[in-house]
Amino acid sequence: MKDINIVLLNYKCKDDIVRAVDSLVRDIEGCKYDVQITVADNSKNEDGMKEALQKFPQVLYVDSGGNVGFGKGNVNGFKAVEARYYFALNRDTVILENSKTVEHIIEYMDEHPKVGCMGPKLMNMDDSLQYSCYRFDLPSILIKPLKQINFDKKYKWVKKHADKLVMKDFDHNSTIPVDWVLGAAMIVRREVVDEIGWFDDRFFMYLEDADWCHRMWEAGWPVYYVHDIVIQHVHARDSAKVPGLLKALFKNKLARIHAKSWIQYLLKWRGNHKYYANKY
C-alpha cells in the first residue's frame, strides 16, 4: 500500500496536467514516503495525455473511458492504487519549489489521526490568498450561484453572504476545523473512505467536495484547513465566464451543471445545514 495516491483529473487540459505533474515530481524527489501520482483521463486521450506522461515513468495513467465527471473520474484514479491517504489535486495547481509539500501533508495527517480530511492554503499565482474553506451556512449557500456570476461585486447583500460562505472573517494564517474545503486540493484518510465511501458520483461536477465533507462531519471525522501547507492554484472558474444569470444558464454548459449540482446538494441536505466546525 502506498502512503499517498495523488490524483489529477484530465479533460483536454494536457499542458496544465504536465505542469502540475512536473511540480509534483520535483517535490517528491528524495521523499521518505511511498508516493503515487495518478492521472485519471476523462478525455479518451484525445489530447495525447497518455503520450505526454511518458517522460514521467513514475506516473500512472488511468483511462476513465470518457467524461464521467469530476467525482467519478477522481475515484477511478483513487481506486487504481490503494493508499493510506487520497489526495484530489486540480490540474491547474503548482507545488512550490523546495517546499516538501507532499511530505508535510503526510506528516500532518500522521500526527493528527482523528482528522478525516485536510485542505492546504491555496494561493493565487500572484501570491494573493485564495479563499478555499467554507461554512455550511444555508443563506450563503442559497446565494452561491449569484457569487459564481460575480454578483457579489455588484450587490452588497450578495457580498455579505458570499463573504460569510468563504470565511473572510477569520485569519487564514491559522489552522482550524472548517465545514468544508475546496476540492481543488483535499486529502482524505483511507479509514474515512472505508466508512463513508467516495465522492457521490450523482454530482457530475461542483459541490461534490461540500457533500463529501458534510458526510465526513456526520460520521464524526473533522475537516481541517491547514494554513502552513501552501499550494498555488490558478482557479479558472470556467462556470463563471458568461456574465449574467440567465445568459450563463443558456450559454454556459458548466454554469448549468453548477446550478444542477447546487439544487442536488440543497435537496440532499435539506433540513441539515449546520456549522459542524463550531464545536471544535
HELIX and SHEET records of a PDB file:
HELIX    1   1 LYS A   14  ASP A   27  1                                  14    
HELIX    2   2 MET A   49  ALA A   52  1                                   4    
HELIX    3   3 LEU A   53  LYS A   55  5                                   3    
HELIX    4   4 PHE A   70  ALA A   80  1                                  11    
HELIX    5   5 THR A  101  GLU A  111  1                                  11    
HELIX    6   6 LEU A  138  LEU A  142  1                                   5    
HELIX    7   7 LYS A  144  GLN A  148  1                                   5    
HELIX    8   8 PHE A  151  LYS A  153  5                                   3    
HELIX    9   9 LYS A  156  LEU A  165  1                                  10    
HELIX   10  10 ARG A  190  ILE A  196  1                                   7    
HELIX   11  11 GLU A  208  GLU A  218  1                                  11    
HELIX   12  12 ASP A  238  ALA A  240  5                                   3    
HELIX   13  13 LEU A  245  LYS A  251  1                                   7    
HELIX   14  14 LYS A  253  LYS A  268  1                                  16    
HELIX   15  15 ALA A  277  LYS A  279  5                                   3    
SHEET    1   A 7 VAL A  59  ASP A  63  0                                        
SHEET    2   A 7 VAL A  35  ASP A  41  1                                        
SHEET    3   A 7 LYS A   2  ASN A  10  1                                        
SHEET    4   A 7 ALA A  83  LEU A  89  1                                        
SHEET    5   A 7 ALA A 185  ARG A 189 -1                                        
SHEET    6   A 7 CYS A 117  MET A 123 -1                                        
SHEET    7   A 7 LEU A 129  GLN A 130 -1                                        
SHEET    1   B 8 VAL A  59  ASP A  63  0                                        
SHEET    2   B 8 VAL A  35  ASP A  41  1                                        
SHEET    3   B 8 LYS A   2  ASN A  10  1                                        
SHEET    4   B 8 ALA A  83  LEU A  89  1                                        
SHEET    5   B 8 ALA A 185  ARG A 189 -1                                        
SHEET    6   B 8 CYS A 117  MET A 123 -1                                        
SHEET    7   B 8 VAL A 223  HIS A 233  1                                        
SHEET    8   B 8 THR A  93  ILE A  95 -1                                        
SHEET    1   C 8 VAL A  59  ASP A  63  0                                        
SHEET    2   C 8 VAL A  35  ASP A  41  1                                        
SHEET    3   C 8 LYS A   2  ASN A  10  1                                        
SHEET    4   C 8 ALA A  83  LEU A  89  1                                        
SHEET    5   C 8 ALA A 185  ARG A 189 -1                                        
SHEET    6   C 8 CYS A 117  MET A 123 -1                                        
SHEET    7   C 8 VAL A 223  HIS A 233  1                                        
SHEET    8   C 8 ILE A 176  PRO A 177 -1                                        
SHEET    1   D 2 CYS A 133  TYR A 134  0                                        
SHEET    2   D 2 TRP A 180  VAL A 181 -1                                        
END                                                                             
